[in-house]
Amino acid sequence: MTVNEGNVDRAVRVIAGIVILSLAFIGPKSAWGYVGLLPIATGLIGFCPAYALFGINTCATAKK
C-alpha cells in the first residue's frame, strides 16, 4: 500500500467524514452516518483503494 492521497485530499476526507459521522448522532440520527468512518480511515491512512483501482494519485511526492 503506497500513499496515493495528497495532504489537501486527506484533510478534506477527514473533515467530510466527521461531518457525515455526525449525522449518526445529530440530525436524522441514522445508522448511515457511520459510513463517515470510511473517509476518515482513508484520510488518516493516506491510501484510497478506489484511487488505486482507477490509477488516480493526488500525492505530490509520488507523482513522476
Secondary structure, DSSP 8 states (H G I E B T S, - for coil): ------HHHHHHHHHHHHHHHHTTTSTT--GGGGGGHHHHHHHHH---HHHHHHT----TTT--
